[in-house]
Amino acid sequence: MIADLWQDLRCGARMLLKTVLSVACRLFLAVALPAVWVFSQTSQLPTPEADYKLPSNFAVKAAEYMRERVRVTGFSGAVLVAHDGRPVFREGYGLANHEYGIANTPKTKFRVGSVSKQFTAAAVLLLEERGKLKVGDPVSKYLSDWPKSWDEVTLRHLLSHTGGLPALTTQALLDVSGLSRAAPPSFRSMRDLHKPGEELKPLDFKPGEKFAYSNNGYIALGLVIEKVSGKPYSEFMREEIFRPLGMADTGCEEPTMILKRRANGYARVDGAVVNAGYVDMRFPGGAGAIFSTVDDLLLWDRALTSDRLLSVAARSKLFTLVKGDYAYGWWVQTKFTRQTQWHRGNVSGFVAIIARYPAERLFVAVLSNFDRTQVRATATELAAMALGEKYEFPREHKEIKIDPATYDAFVGKYSKDGQPDDLFAIAREGDKLMMQIPPGRSVFEVFPEGSDQFFAKWGEYYLTFSKDAQGKVTRVSIRNEGEVGTWTKAP
């Protein structure tokens, strides 16, 4: 029996490590890959566009698109598209539970990972409106064990990922011994976030100078909410945000709770469906502990267009850029020449995204209970369809054999027009063609599917090269999860 238990723990440890590495890899790729967004600054809520009309055949086209996504990629989850606060497409796909064959529906509850951050940000602003705190206050005012060397960091810095917090071990997240305990301890103080001595690390940069995404910063904000409100984070969110907005199917997950219509998280290993690694959702706290449904997320979208929860001034702060196209818990960028407010989330066995096009009053939510699901591609293509822009159906990519010597024509540095800092390189390494981001650092291999077309096997990322009249490669168009950008090859 002891041997069996030890084997189970070892298997759990391997799965957990695989999950952590997978998430880390995805986060790196999301940050490192050439940007295909066109960025813009904004400091106020957009005015609704009176002339925008949803295509009359949108629901039919969306259903057709999703059928292909299920066929090609095996999508499992729920999708909702709304206009003017009303659903225009709403459907579930695949299974919430493979053991019992229970289908996903729009009422299925999914972990939303870092989509939680916008709710944490809203909670901080709600407390500010009530006079309980100020976002310009130093974090040390509320957390007594906040490291002395980080005294310059304010709540505003944590909200916008500009605090410069050093990398911490966050040891509890990786503590495999927690798998054998019914109730491993969750974070209750900053000391729980790191190994002894790590609090002596200096900040990576002066607060406010740079952007560096930090889950630990949002976990700390969750602790601040608890300190100021006198309630556990989960209780404050339930009583002060979810319940007032009618979000009855949204909350913070705990291991012992019975949660009706909960989706199980899955992964695919060598083509086989397996259970995703275990994660105690109390640990992510303000950075990612929330579960929800596509229907409840539409209620949240509606709340962001009214004073029901936050005043217009507070809501404007949520979407006012600070640095790196990030506001408070939201990315705010331009896509299809329109402002979009969005955030993606990843947690073991689940991927989520919500996107708002406020001027067009368009909202898209895609929730999945499978690792490595391309939710951003799905949300982007559905939005393009709704906005009358170009979109592509999911398609299968098949590697072909070509002479590796032909790779030399593609080798070189590529930069985006008008954005000299947005560059990468294509390099040949033997019989492989590699993406180098930044130039000189190989990140992943791309495989040929045509004489001028290549694709990556880790996701929906493919390249189409253009040549001049002499057959010389001059440009490359990259489609990355539904977003398209073009780069020029250096002479």
N, C-alpha and C positions, 0 to 999 in steps of 0.2 A: 504493500500500500504506500509506504514512504517513497519507494522508487517511482511508483506511478505518479504520486503528487509532485515529486521533483521534476519528472518529465513534463507534466502539465505546466509547471511554472516556467520551465525552460522554453517550452513552445510559446507560452504567453509572452515571454521576454523577447523571443525572436520576432513575434508578430508585432509587438509594441515598437521594437527598434525599427523594424521595416516600415511601420507607419510613420514614425518620427522622421526617418530619412526621406520617405516619400514626400511628406509635407514640406520638409526643408528644401528638397529638390524643386518642388513646384513653386515655392516662394521665391527661390533663387531665379528660376526661369522667368517667373512673372515680372521680376524687377529687372533682370539682366537683358532679356530679349529686346531687339530694336523696337523702339516705341512706334506704334502705328496710330497713335492718337494725335490729333491736332489740338494743341493746348491753348487755352485762353484764360484770362483772369476775370474774376467776377466778384463783386462786393455787394450785390443786392439780389433780391428774388426776382426772377424774370417775369415780365408781363405776359399773361396768356395770349397766344396768337389766335386772333378771332377767325382767321381765314383757314386754319388747318381743319381738314376733314379726313376721317379715317376711310380708307378705301372700302367700298361697299362689299367687296368679295374677300375681305381680310380673313374672316373666320374660316372660309373654305380653303384659302391658301395656307393659313396657319396649320390647319389639320393635315393638309397634304404634306407640308414641310415636316411636321412632327412624325408622321408615318415613316418618312424616309429616315429621320433621325433615329427612330427606334430600330428600323431595319438595318441600317448601316452601323450604328454605334451601340445598339442595345440600351438606349437611354431608359433609365428607371427613375421616376420621380413625379413631380407635379409642376404644371406650368399655368400661369395666369397672365393675361394681357388685359389692361383696362384703359378706357378712355373716359375722361370726365368723371372718374370715380366709379364707373360701372364696368363690370367684366364684359369683354367682347370675345374672349377665348379663355376657356378654363377647363383643364383636363388632367387626369392622372394616367400614368403609364408604368408598366412593369409591376413588380411585387414589393410590397412593404415588408413581407415576411416570406422567405422562401421555404421555411420548414412547413408552414401551414397553407402556403399558396394564397396569401391574402393580398389583394391588389392595392396599389397606391391610388388615392383619390385626392381631390383638392382639400379634403378634410384631414388628410394624413399629416401627422406632426413630424417635422424633420429638424435635426440640429442645424443651426444656421451659421455656426462658427463666428467669424469676424464681422458678419452683418450685425452682431450684438453691439459693436462699438458705437454705432449711431444712437442706440438706445441709452447706453452709458453716458454719452455726450449730452443727450437730451435731459437725462436725470440731473447731471451737473448744472445745466442751465436752468432747470426747474428750481433747484435749490438756490441758485443765484437770484432768481426772481423773487424767491421767498425771503431773501435777505440772510440766508444761512451761510453763504460763502461768496467769494468773488474769484473769477477765473484768473485774475492777476495775482492772487495770493500765492505765496510760496507753499509748496507741498508740505514742508516741515511744520507749518502752522497746524496741520491736521493729523499728521502721522508723527508721533513722538520719536519713533525709531528710524526716521528718515535719515540717511547718512549725512553727516555734517559736510562732507566734501561736495554734496549735491545741493547745497542750500539755495543756489540761484534758480533752481528749477521750479517753475510755477505750474498751476493746474492748466493754464493755457498751453504751456509747452507739452504737457502730457497729452492733452486733447488733440494737438496738431502734430505729434511725433517729432517735435523739435527740441526735446529736452536733452538730447545727447547722452542718454543713459547707456552705460557700458553693457556689454553682453554679460548676462548672469546665467548661472547654471540652471536655475529654476529646478533644483534637484528633485523636488517632490513629483514633478511631472514624469520623471524617468525612473522613479523608485519602484522597481519591479516587486519589491516585497509588499507593496500596496495591493498587488493582485491577490494575495493570500489573506488580506484583512477585509472584514465586512465593511468597516468604516474607516479608511485611512484618513488622517487629518487633512483638512483643507487649509488654504492660506488664511491666516488671521493677522499677520503682521508682515512688515517688509523683511524681517529676518527669515521668514519661511520661503522667500523667493530666491535665496542664494546660499551657497556654502559659506561657512564662517570665514571671514577675511575678505570676501568679495565686496563688502560694503566700503572697503578702503580704495577700491578702484576709482581713478579719476574719471570725470565725464569724458566722453569721446570728443566733444566739441563744446564750445560756449553755447549755452541755451539760446535758441532762437536763430542761430546762424545757419543751420542746415536741417534737412529732413532725413530722418532715419526711422523707419517703421519699428515700433516697439510694442509687443504684446505686454511686456512687463509694465509699461507705462499705464496701460488700460486696466491691468489687474490692480495697480496702485490706485487708480481712480475709483475702482469698485470699493477698495478699502476706505477711501475718503468718504464716499457716499454712506457707508456703514457708520463711520465715525460721526459725521455731521447729523445724520438722520436718527441715529440710535436704533436702527433696524438692520437686520441682515440684508445684504444686497438683493437677494431673491425676493424677500418680503417687500422691500421698498418698491422694486420694479413692479411687482404684482399689484400692490395697493395704490400706488401713485401714478402708474403709467398704463399697465395692461388693463386692469379692471375699469378705470374711468373711460378708456377708449373702446370698451366692449371686446377686447382681445382675449376671449375666454379660452382659446386654444394656444396661448403663448405663455411661457414661463421659463424658469431656470431649472434645469434638470438635476435631480439628485438620484443616487443609485437605488434607494429604497422605494421610490415613489412608483405607484401603479399609474401608468399613463396610457389611457385608452387611445387607440388609433396611432400608436407610436410606430414609426418605421425603424426597422433594424438597419444597421449599417453594414455594407458589404464591399468586397474588393474582388478583383479578378486576378488570379495567379495562374499563369500558363493556360489561360482560357477557361479555367474553372472558377465558379463562384465560391467564395469563402467568406466567413465572418470577418469583419474588420477588427483590428486590435482594440483592446479595452482602453477606455479613457474615462476617468472619473470627472464628470463635467462640473464638479464644484471647483476644480482647480483653475480653469480659465477665467472664472468670475466675470468681471467687467469687460474682459477681452473676448469672450466667446462662449458663455455658458447657456445662451438662450436657445430654446426650440420654438418653432412656430409653424403656421400653415400659410399657403398662398393667400387664402381668404383673409386671415388676420393681418397679413402684411399689406393687403389693400386697405384695410382699416387704418393702418399706420400711415400709408400714403395720404389718405383723406385728412388725417389729423394734421399733416404737414402743410395743408392748404387752408387751415382755419386756425382760430385762436383757442380751440378747444383745450389744448394742453399747454402750448407756449404762445407768448405774444409774438407779433410779427417781428419785433426787434430781436427776440431770442431765436426765432426760427431763421432769421437772416444770418445770425452768427453761425448756425450749423453749417451754412453753405458759403460762408465767406472764406476765400482762400487765405492760407497763412504762408505755406511754402510747399513746393513740390506738387502742386495741383491738389493738395489735401486741405480740407477745412477742419471741422470737428466731427470725426467719425464718418466722413464722406469724401470720396474723390469727386471733384468738380472739374469737368473737362468739356471739350467740344467734340462732338461726333456728328457726322452728316451735316456739318455747319450749324448744328444746334447744341445748346448747352445740355449736358447730361450730368445727373448726380447719381452716383452708383457706389456699390461696395460688394465685394465678393467675400465668401467665407469658406474655409476648409477645416474640417475636423475629422478624425478617423472614421472613414466610411460615409462621409457626407460632404457635399459641395453645394454652395448656394450663391445666388446673386440676385440683387434687386437693382433696378435701374429706373430713374425718373427722367422724363423730358418735360420739365415744368411748363414751358411756354406752350407746348402742344397738349398738355394735360394727359400725357401718355405714361403708363406705368407697366413694367414688366418684372415678373418674379419667376425664377426657375430654381427649384429645389430638387436635389437628387440624393438618393441613399446609396450611391456607389462612389468609391474613390476614383479620382482622375476623370470624372465626367466633365465634358467641355461645356459647362453651363454658360460661360461667357459667349462662346460662339452661338449657342442657341438664343440667348437674349439679344445679341447683336443682330442676328439675321431676322428675328421676329420684329425687332424695332425697325430695321431697314424696310421690311415688308410693310409695316404700318405707316411709315413715313414716305412711302413711294420711292425709296432709294433702291439701288441694285443689291441683290442678295443671291446667295448660292445655296443649293440643296446640299446636304451632306453627301459625300461620295467616297467610295473605297479607293485607296491608293495601293497600287501593286508595283513592287520593285521590278525593274527590268535590268538586263545585263548589257552594259556598254563598255567600250574600251576605256580603262582608267586614264589613258593618255589624253582623252578629250577633256578631262577635268581641268587641264591647265588653262583652257580658255576662260574659265570662270574665276580663276585665282586672282585675288587682288583686294584692295580696300574699297569700301562703298560708303558713301555719305548721303544724308538726306538733304535735299535742296533747301537752302535757307537755314539749315540746322547743322552747322559744321561739327558740333559735339555729338551728334547722333550718327555714329559710325560703327562699322564692324568689318570683319574680313572673312573672305572665303580662302581656305587653305587646303592644299592636297597633302595628305599624309599617306604615302604609299598608294594603295588602291582605294583610299577613303577620301571623301570630300567633307571637310569639317567647317562648321560655323565657329568663328572666333569672336567672342564678345567679352571684353574689348579685343581689338586686334592683338594677336600674339598669344591669346589664351583660348585654347580650343575648349568648346563647351559641349557640342554634340555633333553627331554625324547626320548628313542628309543623303537620301538615297534617290537614284534616278527613277522616274516613271515616264520619261520622254527625253528626247535629245536636249531640250532646254528647260525641263521641269524636274524639280526635286522636291522631296518631302521628308519631314521628320517623323519618326515612328512613335514618339512619346505623346503626340497630340495633333490637333488640327493646325498644322504649320507647314505651308508649302510655298515654294519659290518658282517664279517664272522669269527666265532671263530674256532680255531683248538684245538684238544684234543690229549693227548698222549694215549698209549696203555691201561692205567688204567682209561681212561675217564676223566682225569683232564685237565681243560682248560690251555693251555700253550701260545697261541698266538692269535692275532686278526688281520685280514686284513681289512683295511678301504678303501672304494672307495668314494672319495669326488669329485664330479663334474668331473668324468673321470680320476682323478689322484689317484693312488693306493700306499698305504704304509702299512707296517707291523710292529706291536709292540709286544714285549714280555711281558708276565705277570710276575710280581715279585713273587718269591716263597712265 
